[in-house]
Amino acid sequence: MPQPVTAQDLGIDLQAGGEGALFKWMLASFLMGKRIRAATAVNANRVMVDRYRHDTPRSLVKCTHRELVRMLGEGGYARYDESTARRLRALVAKLENEIWRNARRNERGQQRP
């Protein structure tokens, strides 16, 4: 049985990394949730986060379906790239629209005197 991949293996500091670290770990977890080798999912995560700097929902939601498929392909996805791209796009849109945007709105509201 393969060894589990941890946030630390990916250089993600969940203790001190804040929202950015949580998003990076969520993205990695999403990619590893498919029936695919962990090494392929890790590689696809590195392509998206490290090579193309899509490390926030806002950045990733701006990608077209084709761009997501291309990045997944660069990471080694072949069989699941289309369906994964669709699901990933829907997930990051939901995160950006419902969670991160509300969190930023709440932070601004709390900072007002």
FITOR-751955 format. One record per residue (C-alpha): residue number from 1; x, y, z. Coordinates in nm, 3 decimals, decimal comma. Each point is the difference from the previous one (the first is absolute). Layout:
BEGIN
{NUM; {X; Y; Z}}
...
This chain:
BEGIN
{1; {0,000; 0,000; 0,000}}
{2; {0,141; 0,343; -0,094}}
{3; {0,097; 0,248; 0,269}}
{4; {-0,255; 0,276; 0,061}}
{5; {0,091; 0,347; -0,123}}
{6; {-0,007; 0,269; 0,265}}
{7; {-0,022; 0,377; -0,022}}
{8; {0,357; 0,011; 0,126}}
{9; {0,110; -0,220; -0,294}}
{10; {-0,133; 0,271; -0,229}}
{11; {0,162; 0,284; 0,192}}
{12; {-0,333; 0,123; 0,138}}
{13; {0,009; 0,136; 0,354}}
{14; {-0,356; -0,038; 0,127}}
{15; {0,086; 0,148; 0,341}}
{16; {0,135; 0,333; -0,120}}
{17; {-0,109; 0,018; -0,362}}
{18; {-0,350; 0,142; 0,042}}
{19; {-0,262; -0,011; -0,276}}
{20; {0,261; -0,049; -0,270}}
{21; {0,131; -0,316; 0,160}}
{22; {-0,352; -0,131; 0,053}}
{23; {-0,083; 0,055; -0,366}}
{24; {0,320; -0,169; -0,117}}
{25; {-0,075; -0,301; 0,221}}
{26; {-0,362; -0,009; -0,119}}
{27; {0,119; 0,003; -0,362}}
{28; {0,251; -0,279; 0,066}}
{29; {-0,265; -0,203; 0,185}}
{30; {-0,246; 0,048; -0,285}}
{31; {0,255; -0,121; -0,255}}
{32; {0,097; -0,299; 0,214}}
{33; {-0,366; -0,094; 0,040}}
{34; {-0,017; -0,142; -0,351}}
{35; {0,089; -0,357; -0,089}}
{36; {0,346; 0,097; -0,101}}
{37; {0,350; -0,058; 0,134}}
{38; {0,090; 0,239; 0,281}}
{39; {0,319; 0,095; -0,185}}
{40; {-0,205; 0,114; -0,299}}
{41; {-0,232; 0,205; 0,220}}
{42; {0,298; 0,156; 0,178}}
{43; {0,159; 0,083; -0,335}}
{44; {-0,322; 0,159; -0,129}}
{45; {-0,024; 0,201; 0,322}}
{46; {0,357; 0,124; -0,046}}
{47; {-0,071; 0,096; -0,360}}
{48; {-0,301; 0,209; 0,104}}
{49; {0,140; 0,154; 0,318}}
{50; {0,374; 0,025; -0,062}}
{51; {0,037; 0,031; -0,376}}
{52; {-0,309; 0,207; -0,081}}
{53; {-0,051; 0,165; 0,343}}
{54; {-0,368; -0,092; 0,028}}
{55; {0,005; -0,009; 0,377}}
{56; {-0,325; 0,181; 0,080}}
{57; {-0,361; -0,064; -0,099}}
{58; {-0,004; 0,339; -0,174}}
{59; {0,297; -0,093; -0,218}}
{60; {-0,124; -0,347; -0,085}}
{61; {-0,359; 0,105; -0,074}}
{62; {0,130; 0,232; -0,272}}
{63; {0,137; -0,299; -0,193}}
{64; {-0,197; -0,130; -0,294}}
{65; {-0,101; -0,364; -0,022}}
{66; {0,269; -0,050; -0,267}}
{67; {0,268; 0,151; 0,223}}
{68; {-0,097; -0,229; 0,288}}
{69; {0,007; -0,305; -0,230}}
{70; {0,342; 0,104; -0,133}}
{71; {0,145; 0,043; 0,351}}
{72; {-0,145; -0,334; 0,111}}
{73; {0,152; -0,160; -0,310}}
{74; {0,339; 0,153; 0,078}}
{75; {-0,033; -0,152; 0,346}}
{76; {-0,058; -0,346; -0,143}}
{77; {-0,379; -0,026; 0,002}}
{78; {-0,126; -0,154; -0,319}}
{79; {-0,305; -0,206; 0,075}}
{80; {-0,175; 0,241; 0,239}}
{81; {0,114; 0,339; -0,124}}
{82; {-0,333; 0,117; -0,149}}
{83; {-0,221; -0,109; 0,290}}
{84; {0,252; 0,121; 0,257}}
{85; {0,024; 0,338; -0,170}}
{86; {-0,381; 0,038; 0,010}}
{87; {-0,025; -0,099; 0,364}}
{88; {0,298; 0,213; 0,102}}
{89; {-0,139; 0,306; -0,176}}
{90; {-0,334; -0,043; 0,176}}
{91; {0,170; -0,046; 0,336}}
{92; {0,224; 0,306; -0,023}}
{93; {-0,289; 0,213; -0,127}}
{94; {-0,201; -0,103; 0,304}}
{95; {0,294; 0,070; 0,230}}
{96; {0,064; 0,340; -0,154}}
{97; {-0,364; 0,106; -0,007}}
{98; {-0,127; -0,135; 0,327}}
{99; {0,287; -0,049; 0,240}}
{100; {0,300; 0,219; -0,080}}
{101; {-0,206; 0,300; -0,110}}
{102; {-0,212; -0,017; 0,317}}
{103; {0,311; -0,038; 0,215}}
{104; {0,157; 0,309; -0,159}}
{105; {-0,327; 0,191; 0,043}}
{106; {-0,015; -0,100; 0,368}}
{107; {0,362; 0,102; 0,055}}
{108; {-0,065; 0,344; -0,148}}
{109; {-0,311; 0,037; 0,217}}
{110; {0,190; -0,094; 0,314}}
{111; {0,276; 0,250; -0,073}}
{112; {-0,237; 0,297; -0,007}}
{113; {-0,027; 0,200; 0,324}}
